Amino acid sequence: MSNTKYVFVTGGVTSSLGKGIIAASLAKLLQERGFSVTIQKLDPYINIDPGTLNPYEHGECYVTDDGAETDLDLGHYERYLNIPTSQANNVTTGRIYQSVINKERKGEFLGKTVQVIPHITDEIKRRIQLLGETGDFDIVITEIGGTVGDIESLPYVESVRQMLWEKGEENAIVIHLTLVPYLAAAGELKTKPTQHSVKMLMQSGVSPDILVCRTEHDISDDIKRKLALFCNVKKEDVIQSIDAETIYDVPNLMLEQGLDTVVLNKLKLTSKKEPALKTWNEFVQKHKNPQHEVEIALIGKYVELHDSYKSITEAFIHAGSSNETKVKVRWVHSESLTPKNAEKKLQGVNGILVAPGFGDRGIEGKIRAVKYARENNIPFFGICLGMQMAVIEYSRNILGLDNASSTEMNKSTKHPVINLMESQKDVTEKGGTMRLGAWDCELKKDSKIFKAYKSELISERHRHRFEFNNDYLEQIEAAGMKATGINPKTGLVEVVEIPTHDWFVGVQYHPEYKSTVLKPHPLFVDFIKASLKQSKK
């Protein structure tokens, strides 16, 4: 039987307090102490996964090696812990209900009335324990999305109550993240929202073991005592989480506050070693004290919500630290880019990244940005749709294939240089039907991409339906754009480059998903290095 311990992280008062960052920071500290840790996210929405959600709704959709389309918090987990997550690390209400209904249709409940308790809660508990039962982890941290009191979250809170009862207090605990707001008019911090939030949690039968209090000002001992008294916890179990300069400061702040120690004491675990955070702190130091600065234009169509490109901006931070460089992002909405204003909007940048996306909105602006980068010899990085736009721009303006396009945007184009994959032609459902997850790619040795990776065979994550059309490969290569990365199984083009350009690389996959603090992605590192070189011209 597995001896895995469980830590549940709930949130109160308001959303966006940073449960994911607290969970990841705690996991990092426990990992530094020698424990094997993983984190999972329970999302209360009824979508099966975030794959069909507009990025404005929920930020980016993160993809794991095994092809799961997941919540962006899994990106934080991987960036902090440097270990891959999987389908089991993200559970949605939609998936829970789908599973229970499928079982009901097969007659697995033997004619019983199917109810929230026990059938839905049993399925939630089964999903929570999947990772624990592998035997790979000492501790599983489970973050529950939403805010205590939400109707959607009730089955999850009830499942936690049952697990606390089943596992016993030494094997399962609850951390409640809450807000202690500062009222300027009164000149003081207020504990009442936290008291109400804890009261609401306790009405569901769950009493928090640890309170983590988000605050803009230091919480005094008096306030900690007051919170402890009214929320039924010990004073040392009230942890302050003050606003940080960067999310990468949070593990150190939680270490100072002793969150990891309190958790280990509750779970009756003895630390195997003290947290050093050596490599982590070297990264933070370089990140906070850059020697250089570059400005990168990020061309996208969801730029109003920066979380739509969360993994890309974090990969910039990792690569920036690696180059001791501050990466300043110039957010450029692709719909606003026209032949008339492109120069004005892109002038002075040291690099251009054309971001992923779907659909035809803002496409011409992306093509315009590619043209500007190519003609002005500015380092260019195209990801997924960005790579496809680079192929279209080159086909139109160098090969002279008028109106070359992708059949995603123009089904009747004369020159479909980007086309729907054969395997996708009969697919009608949108969710979970793309080319997803990790695929191999062979790199050509005399290429920029090989110099970045220093490896002939790589594996990267995908999320797309349309591909480079190999019918045009010979023509495009003859004109000077080279295919320098090929999928060994399918023969599909994964990477294009222009060798005569200082740095012009388009990739069909999503390298941003694999960039972590301990392993900045080599392609981002090389792109920032090239942009830094450009800034010195």
MILUM-576306 format. One record per residue (C-alpha): residue number from 1; residue in one letter; x, y, z. Coordinates in steps of 0.05 Angstrom, whole numbers, plus 5000, padded with zeros to 4 digits. Last residue first. Layout:
<recs>
<NUM,a,<X,Y,Z>>;
...
</recs>
This chain:
<recs>
<537,k,<5499,5935,4323>>;
<536,k,<5497,5920,4398>>;
<535,s,<5423,5906,4400>>;
<534,q,<5431,5854,4344>>;
<533,k,<5480,5814,4387>>;
<532,l,<5430,5816,4444>>;
<531,s,<5376,5791,4396>>;
<530,a,<5421,5733,4375>>;
<529,k,<5433,5715,4448>>;
<528,i,<5358,5721,4462>>;
<527,f,<5344,5673,4404>>;
<526,d,<5398,5625,4428>>;
<525,v,<5370,5622,4499>>;
<524,f,<5299,5614,4471>>;
<523,l,<5323,5555,4428>>;
<522,p,<5362,5524,4486>>;
<521,h,<5301,5524,4532>>;
<520,p,<5322,5545,4602>>;
<519,k,<5336,5483,4643>>;
<518,l,<5337,5496,4718>>;
<517,v,<5284,5551,4715>>;
<516,t,<5244,5512,4664>>;
<515,s,<5231,5516,4589>>;
<514,k,<5193,5455,4562>>;
<513,y,<5127,5487,4544>>;
<512,e,<5161,5545,4508>>;
<511,p,<5188,5498,4454>>;
<510,h,<5118,5493,4423>>;
<509,y,<5123,5454,4357>>;
<508,q,<5120,5476,4284>>;
<507,v,<5185,5514,4291>>;
<506,g,<5207,5577,4252>>;
<505,v,<5279,5602,4255>>;
<504,f,<5311,5665,4226>>;
<503,w,<5376,5686,4259>>;
<502,d,<5427,5727,4220>>;
<501,h,<5393,5713,4153>>;
<500,t,<5429,5676,4097>>;
<499,p,<5411,5609,4127>>;
<498,i,<5336,5622,4125>>;
<497,e,<5307,5570,4172>>;
<496,v,<5248,5522,4175>>;
<495,v,<5234,5470,4229>>;
<494,e,<5183,5414,4237>>;
<493,v,<5174,5391,4165>>;
<492,l,<5134,5326,4160>>;
<491,g,<5170,5261,4142>>;
<490,t,<5118,5224,4183>>;
<489,k,<5162,5180,4228>>;
<488,p,<5228,5218,4227>>;
<487,n,<5195,5286,4238>>;
<486,i,<5241,5334,4201>>;
<485,g,<5282,5394,4225>>;
<484,t,<5325,5437,4180>>;
<483,a,<5275,5452,4124>>;
<482,k,<5312,5507,4086>>;
<481,m,<5288,5574,4059>>;
<480,g,<5332,5594,4000>>;
<479,a,<5289,5593,3936>>;
<478,a,<5308,5521,3921>>;
<477,e,<5284,5502,3990>>;
<476,i,<5216,5532,3977>>;
<475,q,<5208,5497,3910>>;
<474,e,<5231,5429,3936>>;
<473,l,<5185,5433,3997>>;
<472,y,<5122,5455,3960>>;
<471,d,<5088,5387,3956>>;
<470,n,<5112,5377,4028>>;
<469,n,<5055,5421,4053>>;
<468,f,<5078,5448,4121>>;
<467,e,<5026,5426,4172>>;
<466,f,<4956,5442,4198>>;
<465,r,<4922,5410,4259>>;
<464,h,<4962,5438,4317>>;
<463,r,<4987,5427,4388>>;
<462,h,<5057,5398,4392>>;
<461,r,<5108,5383,4446>>;
<460,e,<5182,5372,4431>>;
<459,s,<5231,5313,4426>>;
<458,i,<5301,5324,4398>>;
<457,l,<5348,5282,4355>>;
<456,e,<5411,5312,4324>>;
<455,s,<5435,5347,4387>>;
<454,k,<5473,5411,4403>>;
<453,y,<5405,5443,4415>>;
<452,a,<5423,5514,4394>>;
<451,k,<5476,5496,4343>>;
<450,f,<5427,5444,4314>>;
<449,i,<5374,5498,4306>>;
<448,k,<5422,5546,4272>>;
<447,s,<5436,5493,4219>>;
<446,d,<5492,5452,4189>>;
<445,k,<5476,5390,4229>>;
<444,k,<5406,5378,4204>>;
<443,l,<5357,5364,4261>>;
<442,e,<5314,5301,4270>>;
<441,c,<5248,5313,4307>>;
<440,d,<5211,5268,4355>>;
<439,w,<5140,5280,4379>>;
<438,a,<5115,5299,4449>>;
<437,g,<5042,5319,4459>>;
<436,l,<4985,5334,4412>>;
<435,r,<4969,5330,4338>>;
<434,m,<4898,5356,4343>>;
<433,t,<4835,5319,4366>>;
<432,g,<4832,5336,4440>>;
<431,g,<4769,5379,4433>>;
<430,k,<4746,5403,4364>>;
<429,e,<4703,5346,4339>>;
<428,t,<4695,5339,4263>>;
<427,v,<4757,5299,4245>>;
<426,d,<4754,5269,4175>>;
<425,k,<4812,5310,4146>>;
<424,q,<4855,5308,4209>>;
<423,s,<4896,5246,4194>>;
<422,e,<4913,5274,4125>>;
<421,m,<4943,5336,4157>>;
<420,l,<4909,5401,4137>>;
<419,n,<4952,5445,4092>>;
<418,i,<5005,5499,4095>>;
<417,v,<5035,5517,4027>>;
<416,p,<4963,5514,4001>>;
<415,h,<4978,5551,3935>>;
<414,k,<4914,5562,3895>>;
<413,t,<4876,5579,3960>>;
<412,s,<4805,5550,3963>>;
<411,k,<4803,5533,4037>>;
<410,n,<4831,5601,4057>>;
<409,m,<4848,5611,4131>>;
<408,e,<4859,5539,4154>>;
<407,t,<4876,5520,4082>>;
<406,s,<4940,5559,4093>>;
<405,s,<4962,5612,4044>>;
<404,a,<4997,5630,3980>>;
<403,n,<4959,5690,3952>>;
<402,d,<5009,5701,3896>>;
<401,l,<5064,5649,3894>>;
<400,g,<5121,5697,3877>>;
<399,l,<5174,5651,3907>>;
<398,i,<5205,5707,3948>>;
<397,n,<5144,5749,3970>>;
<396,r,<5087,5700,3970>>;
<395,s,<5123,5636,3988>>;
<394,y,<5167,5670,4039>>;
<393,e,<5107,5702,4073>>;
<392,i,<5069,5636,4074>>;
<391,v,<5128,5597,4103>>;
<390,a,<5138,5651,4157>>;
<389,m,<5064,5650,4172>>;
<388,q,<5069,5574,4184>>;
<387,m,<5126,5584,4233>>;
<386,g,<5085,5635,4271>>;
<385,l,<5025,5587,4271>>;
<384,c,<5071,5538,4309>>;
<383,i,<5124,5585,4338>>;
<382,g,<5162,5634,4294>>;
<381,f,<5227,5665,4319>>;
<380,f,<5260,5722,4280>>;
<379,p,<5325,5758,4294>>;
<378,i,<5323,5824,4255>>;
<377,n,<5354,5822,4185>>;
<376,n,<5312,5882,4162>>;
<375,e,<5279,5845,4104>>;
<374,r,<5265,5781,4143>>;
<373,a,<5241,5815,4207>>;
<372,y,<5195,5863,4168>>;
<371,k,<5168,5806,4125>>;
<370,v,<5153,5764,4187>>;
<369,a,<5116,5823,4219>>;
<368,r,<5074,5832,4156>>;
<367,i,<5055,5758,4157>>;
<366,k,<5032,5767,4229>>;
<365,g,<4991,5827,4210>>;
<364,e,<4960,5788,4152>>;
<363,i,<4938,5735,4201>>;
<362,g,<4902,5780,4251>>;
<361,r,<4839,5738,4252>>;
<360,d,<4844,5676,4207>>;
<359,g,<4837,5621,4259>>;
<358,f,<4884,5592,4312>>;
<357,g,<4943,5617,4352>>;
<356,p,<5018,5612,4362>>;
<355,a,<5064,5673,4370>>;
<354,v,<5107,5711,4321>>;
<353,l,<5170,5730,4358>>;
<352,i,<5210,5789,4334>>;
<351,g,<5279,5809,4359>>;
<350,n,<5320,5871,4375>>;
<349,v,<5262,5920,4369>>;
<348,g,<5278,5991,4346>>;
<347,q,<5222,5999,4296>>;
<346,l,<5167,5948,4301>>;
<345,k,<5105,5993,4308>>;
<344,k,<5132,6048,4263>>;
<343,e,<5156,6000,4209>>;
<342,a,<5091,5961,4210>>;
<341,n,<5048,6024,4205>>;
<340,k,<5033,6028,4130>>;
<339,p,<5037,5954,4112>>;
<338,t,<4988,5941,4169>>;
<337,l,<4995,5915,4240>>;
<336,s,<4935,5927,4285>>;
<335,e,<4906,5858,4277>>;
<334,s,<4973,5828,4299>>;
<333,h,<4968,5861,4367>>;
<332,v,<5039,5881,4387>>;
<331,w,<5063,5871,4458>>;
<330,r,<5134,5898,4465>>;
<329,v,<5168,5851,4514>>;
<328,k,<5230,5873,4552>>;
<327,v,<5279,5817,4562>>;
<326,k,<5330,5835,4616>>;
<325,t,<5396,5801,4600>>;
<324,e,<5445,5760,4640>>;
<323,n,<5444,5712,4580>>;
<322,s,<5418,5654,4623>>;
<321,s,<5374,5703,4661>>;
<320,g,<5344,5725,4595>>;
<319,a,<5333,5653,4573>>;
<318,h,<5294,5638,4637>>;
<317,i,<5255,5704,4634>>;
<316,f,<5240,5695,4559>>;
<315,a,<5215,5624,4575>>;
<314,e,<5168,5656,4626>>;
<313,t,<5141,5703,4572>>;
<312,i,<5131,5644,4524>>;
<311,s,<5098,5600,4577>>;
<310,k,<5049,5655,4595>>;
<309,y,<5027,5673,4525>>;
<308,s,<4951,5677,4537>>;
<307,d,<4970,5701,4607>>;
<306,h,<4986,5768,4576>>;
<305,l,<4912,5782,4565>>;
<304,e,<4908,5842,4517>>;
<303,v,<4959,5805,4473>>;
<302,y,<4908,5755,4447>>;
<301,k,<4923,5764,4373>>;
<300,g,<4998,5757,4376>>;
<299,i,<5063,5789,4355>>;
<298,l,<5113,5791,4412>>;
<297,a,<5164,5846,4396>>;
<296,i,<5228,5833,4435>>;
<295,e,<5267,5889,4469>>;
<294,v,<5337,5872,4494>>;
<293,e,<5372,5893,4558>>;
<292,h,<5442,5879,4586>>;
<291,q,<5478,5866,4652>>;
<290,p,<5416,5839,4687>>;
<289,n,<5412,5841,4763>>;
<288,k,<5343,5812,4781>>;
<287,h,<5344,5754,4732>>;
<286,k,<5418,5740,4746>>;
<285,q,<5405,5736,4820>>;
<284,v,<5341,5695,4811>>;
<283,f,<5379,5644,4768>>;
<282,e,<5435,5638,4819>>;
<281,n,<5381,5631,4872>>;
<280,w,<5350,5571,4836>>;
<279,t,<5417,5538,4824>>;
<278,k,<5432,5541,4899>>;
<277,l,<5362,5529,4928>>;
<276,a,<5397,5499,4989>>;
<275,p,<5338,5467,5024>>;
<274,e,<5362,5429,5086>>;
<273,k,<5367,5353,5081>>;
<272,k,<5325,5290,5091>>;
<271,s,<5270,5327,5129>>;
<270,t,<5232,5284,5178>>;
<269,l,<5158,5273,5163>>;
<268,k,<5102,5275,5214>>;
<267,l,<5053,5304,5162>>;
<266,k,<5038,5364,5207>>;
<265,n,<5112,5373,5222>>;
<264,l,<5129,5368,5148>>;
<263,v,<5077,5422,5130>>;
<262,v,<5102,5469,5185>>;
<261,t,<5173,5461,5161>>;
<260,d,<5154,5474,5088>>;
<259,l,<5117,5538,5106>>;
<258,g,<5175,5564,5148>>;
<257,q,<5163,5638,5135>>;
<256,e,<5235,5647,5109>>;
<255,l,<5226,5585,5064>>;
<254,m,<5159,5613,5039>>;
<253,l,<5195,5678,5020>>;
<252,n,<5251,5639,4986>>;
<251,p,<5201,5597,4946>>;
<250,v,<5163,5662,4929>>;
<249,d,<5221,5701,4898>>;
<248,y,<5210,5667,4830>>;
<247,i,<5141,5699,4826>>;
<246,t,<5176,5766,4819>>;
<245,e,<5179,5829,4862>>;
<244,a,<5137,5794,4914>>;
<243,d,<5072,5814,4948>>;
<242,i,<5072,5785,5019>>;
<241,s,<5053,5713,5035>>;
<240,q,<5049,5709,5111>>;
<239,i,<5040,5641,5143>>;
<238,v,<4992,5627,5200>>;
<237,d,<5009,5557,5225>>;
<236,e,<5057,5585,5277>>;
<235,k,<4997,5619,5311>>;
<234,k,<4961,5552,5318>>;
<233,v,<4896,5543,5279>>;
<232,n,<4822,5550,5297>>;
<231,c,<4806,5607,5249>>;
<230,f,<4785,5658,5303>>;
<229,l,<4843,5646,5350>>;
<228,a,<4897,5636,5297>>;
<227,l,<4874,5697,5258>>;
<226,k,<4877,5740,5321>>;
<225,r,<4946,5712,5340>>;
<224,k,<4972,5726,5269>>;
<223,i,<4943,5796,5274>>;
<222,d,<4979,5808,5339>>;
<221,d,<5044,5779,5311>>;
<220,s,<5042,5832,5256>>;
<219,i,<5026,5817,5183>>;
<218,d,<5073,5855,5137>>;
<217,h,<5037,5895,5083>>;
<216,e,<5011,5879,5014>>;
<215,t,<4980,5813,5037>>;
<214,r,<4965,5742,5018>>;
<213,c,<4954,5700,5080>>;
<212,v,<4973,5626,5080>>;
<211,l,<4932,5591,5133>>;
<210,i,<4952,5521,5154>>;
<209,d,<4911,5462,5181>>;
<208,p,<4846,5485,5150>>;
<207,s,<4781,5457,5179>>;
<206,v,<4738,5421,5128>>;
<205,g,<4666,5401,5144>>;
<204,s,<4633,5443,5090>>;
<203,q,<4613,5494,5143>>;
<202,m,<4688,5495,5160>>;
<201,l,<4704,5522,5091>>;
<200,m,<4652,5577,5100>>;
<199,k,<4680,5595,5168>>;
<198,v,<4750,5597,5138>>;
<197,s,<4727,5647,5086>>;
<196,h,<4689,5689,5137>>;
<195,q,<4751,5693,5182>>;
<194,t,<4794,5710,5122>>;
<193,p,<4748,5767,5101>>;
<192,k,<4747,5792,5174>>;
<191,t,<4823,5797,5182>>;
<190,k,<4832,5870,5160>>;
<189,l,<4900,5904,5154>>;
<188,e,<4902,5975,5179>>;
<187,g,<4906,6048,5159>>;
<186,a,<4830,6057,5167>>;
<185,a,<4823,6096,5102>>;
<184,a,<4879,6055,5069>>;
<183,l,<4844,5989,5083>>;
<182,y,<4896,5934,5075>>;
<181,p,<4868,5866,5053>>;
<180,v,<4884,5799,5086>>;
<179,l,<4870,5751,5029>>;
<178,t,<4866,5675,5034>>;
<177,l,<4904,5612,5018>>;
<176,h,<4879,5552,5057>>;
<175,i,<4928,5495,5066>>;
<174,v,<4894,5429,5081>>;
<173,i,<4926,5366,5108>>;
<172,a,<4929,5291,5092>>;
<171,n,<4972,5235,5119>>;
<170,e,<4983,5253,5192>>;
<169,e,<4911,5276,5201>>;
<168,g,<4880,5211,5179>>;
<167,k,<4873,5181,5109>>;
<166,e,<4798,5167,5109>>;
<165,w,<4775,5229,5147>>;
<164,l,<4820,5276,5108>>;
<163,m,<4798,5240,5044>>;
<162,q,<4724,5250,5060>>;
<161,r,<4733,5324,5073>>;
<160,v,<4775,5332,5009>>;
<159,s,<4718,5299,4970>>;
<158,e,<4669,5347,5001>>;
<157,v,<4713,5406,4981>>;
<156,y,<4715,5378,4910>>;
<155,p,<4640,5368,4906>>;
<154,l,<4630,5440,4930>>;
<153,s,<4676,5474,4880>>;
<152,e,<4624,5489,4826>>;
<151,i,<4577,5522,4877>>;
<150,d,<4633,5571,4894>>;
<149,g,<4638,5580,4969>>;
<148,v,<4712,5566,4972>>;
<147,t,<4744,5599,4911>>;
<146,g,<4762,5570,4844>>;
<145,g,<4812,5515,4830>>;
<144,i,<4832,5462,4880>>;
<143,e,<4907,5452,4883>>;
<142,t,<4929,5381,4901>>;
<141,i,<4999,5370,4928>>;
<140,v,<5021,5297,4925>>;
<139,i,<5077,5277,4972>>;
<138,d,<5124,5218,4974>>;
<137,f,<5117,5206,4900>>;
<136,d,<5134,5151,4851>>;
<135,g,<5093,5096,4884>>;
<134,t,<5043,5101,4827>>;
<133,e,<4986,5102,4878>>;
<132,g,<4998,5175,4896>>;
<131,l,<4989,5198,4824>>;
<130,l,<4922,5163,4817>>;
<129,q,<4900,5186,4887>>;
<128,i,<4867,5252,4867>>;
<127,r,<4833,5217,4808>>;
<126,r,<4802,5164,4853>>;
<125,k,<4780,5217,4902>>;
<124,i,<4745,5255,4847>>;
<123,e,<4711,5191,4822>>;
<122,d,<4688,5175,4893>>;
<121,t,<4661,5246,4900>>;
<120,i,<4620,5239,4836>>;
<119,h,<4592,5171,4856>>;
<118,p,<4583,5178,4932>>;
<117,i,<4555,5231,4937>>;
<116,v,<4541,5269,4873>>;
<115,q,<4489,5216,4857>>;
<114,v,<4477,5157,4810>>;
<113,t,<4415,5117,4832>>;
<112,k,<4438,5045,4834>>;
<111,g,<4423,4997,4776>>;
<110,l,<4487,4958,4782>>;
<109,f,<4533,5019,4783>>;
<108,e,<4575,4990,4726>>;
<107,g,<4516,4989,4678>>;
<106,k,<4556,5011,4618>>;
<105,r,<4516,5075,4613>>;
<104,e,<4530,5089,4686>>;
<103,k,<4605,5080,4675>>;
<102,n,<4603,5129,4617>>;
<101,i,<4563,5178,4661>>;
<100,v,<4616,5173,4716>>;
<99,s,<4674,5186,4668>>;
<98,q,<4640,5244,4633>>;
<97,y,<4622,5274,4701>>;
<96,i,<4694,5272,4725>>;
<95,r,<4722,5297,4658>>;
<94,g,<4674,5356,4657>>;
<93,t,<4690,5372,4729>>;
<92,t,<4762,5379,4708>>;
<91,v,<4825,5341,4728>>;
<90,n,<4897,5361,4714>>;
<89,n,<4958,5324,4738>>;
<88,a,<4934,5255,4714>>;
<87,q,<4941,5276,4641>>;
<86,s,<5015,5287,4654>>;
<85,t,<5068,5330,4688>>;
<84,p,<5142,5332,4671>>;
<83,i,<5195,5347,4724>>;
<82,n,<5235,5412,4729>>;
<81,l,<5201,5428,4795>>;
<80,y,<5190,5503,4786>>;
<79,r,<5179,5507,4711>>;
<78,e,<5139,5442,4712>>;
<77,y,<5091,5465,4766>>;
<76,h,<5085,5535,4735>>;
<75,g,<5066,5503,4668>>;
<74,l,<5015,5459,4704>>;
<73,d,<4983,5525,4727>>;
<72,l,<4967,5539,4653>>;
<71,d,<4909,5488,4657>>;
<70,t,<4914,5428,4612>>;
<69,e,<4912,5398,4542>>;
<68,a,<4939,5328,4553>>;
<67,g,<4986,5302,4498>>;
<66,d,<5029,5254,4538>>;
<65,d,<5086,5304,4539>>;
<64,t,<5041,5357,4570>>;
<63,v,<5006,5416,4536>>;
<62,y,<4988,5482,4568>>;
<61,c,<4927,5521,4544>>;
<60,e,<4941,5595,4552>>;
<59,g,<4898,5643,4592>>;
<58,h,<4829,5621,4616>>;
<57,e,<4774,5659,4582>>;
<56,y,<4816,5706,4538>>;
<55,p,<4853,5643,4513>>;
<54,n,<4787,5619,4483>>;
<53,l,<4771,5551,4513>>;
<52,t,<4769,5488,4469>>;
<51,g,<4833,5458,4497>>;
<50,p,<4817,5479,4569>>;
<49,d,<4796,5407,4586>>;
<48,i,<4730,5368,4590>>;
<47,n,<4694,5435,4598>>;
<46,i,<4650,5433,4660>>;
<45,y,<4692,5481,4702>>;
<44,p,<4715,5463,4772>>;
<43,d,<4789,5453,4756>>;
<42,l,<4828,5405,4801>>;
<41,k,<4902,5418,4793>>;
<40,q,<4957,5367,4808>>;
<39,i,<5025,5375,4840>>;
<38,t,<5083,5325,4846>>;
<37,v,<5135,5313,4899>>;
<36,s,<5193,5265,4912>>;
<35,f,<5224,5288,4977>>;
<34,g,<5297,5307,4987>>;
<33,r,<5291,5374,5024>>;
<32,e,<5299,5410,4958>>;
<31,q,<5237,5373,4933>>;
<30,l,<5199,5397,4995>>;
<29,l,<5221,5469,4980>>;
<28,k,<5201,5463,4906>>;
<27,a,<5133,5433,4924>>;
<26,l,<5120,5491,4972>>;
<25,s,<5137,5540,4916>>;
<24,a,<5094,5503,4866>>;
<23,a,<5033,5502,4913>>;
<22,i,<5044,5576,4930>>;
<21,i,<5051,5594,4856>>;
<20,g,<4989,5554,4836>>;
<19,k,<4948,5584,4894>>;
<18,g,<4966,5653,4869>>;
<17,l,<4913,5700,4897>>;
<16,s,<4878,5702,4829>>;
<15,s,<4809,5686,4859>>;
<14,t,<4779,5722,4918>>;
<13,v,<4759,5711,4991>>;
<12,g,<4785,5639,4995>>;
<11,g,<4831,5589,4962>>;
<10,t,<4844,5515,4974>>;
<9,v,<4910,5477,4973>>;
<8,f,<4906,5403,4991>>;
<7,v,<4968,5366,5016>>;
<6,y,<4969,5290,5010>>;
<5,k,<5019,5240,5038>>;
<4,t,<5039,5178,4999>>;
<3,n,<5050,5115,5039>>;
<2,s,<5025,5070,4982>>;
<1,m,<5000,5000,5000>>;
</recs>
